[in-house]
Amino acid sequence: MSAVPAPGARGWAGKTLLLARKDLVIEVRGRDTLPPMLVFSLAVTLLLAFTLPDTSRPSARVVLPVGTASVADVLAGFLWVTVLFAGLVGFARSFEVERHEGAIDALLLVPLDRSGLYLAKAMTNLAFIVAVELFLFPVFAVLFPIGLGAGVVAVVVLVDVGFVAIGTLFAALAAQTRSRELMLPVLAFPVLVPVFIAAVELTSDLFLGRPTGVVVGAGWFGILVAFDLIYAVVGALAFEYVIE
């Protein structure tokens, strides 16, 4: 039985949700985006597990006691670099379906403000990023001595907001070019640097066991919130010009 939206759901929010649902249904049927993201995440995690010295062996070449700043920085850095590259893999395919057979023109004919199209794509990308993190973070917790408390969850939420907000915008811009897989990282990396530096610094402090209140009161937390707001506003306002 086909799902027919209720009359009250045909407004801005209802149409936005339907567009996001359309992208998710296409992914469930085709499985072209999420599996490569998960495989990439697993490969990087396993590589790190075999790269770091085993601190339980006295014969380890480099002894880095668990809980030191060096180990925490390395783990936080690898964790967020994995999320960054896996996310870009997904973003690069955000508008892949619409590029075929002029479907992007049909999408633009939808009687919906361009901010709704932007939010629908951002919600889809956010779903992919969350799926990767739900897979990646437990694997990290099993392989490495890290804790996943409320502070880490708060940092993840803030990073995801900024990452998806600006990543969706640049995905729309790169989709108009022939070398979109190359152009997307070139465009996105410089802008995403502040977000992921803040993420690494905050996550490293949390891995070291510092109180969540102290970490939240640090300057990096405020920087992360500020960039989230900037990227969300810029993405919503600039998407109309980029997609046209």
Secondary structure as UniProt FT lines:
FT   HELIX           7..9
FT   HELIX           12..30
FT   HELIX           34..51
FT   TURN            55..56
FT   TURN            58..59
FT   TURN            66..67
FT   HELIX           69..91
FT   TURN            92..95
FT   HELIX           96..99
FT   HELIX           100..102
FT   HELIX           103..108
FT   HELIX           114..143
FT   HELIX           150..174
FT   TURN            175..176
FT   TURN            178..179
FT   HELIX           180..207
FT   TURN            208..209
FT   HELIX           212..216
FT   HELIX           219..243
//
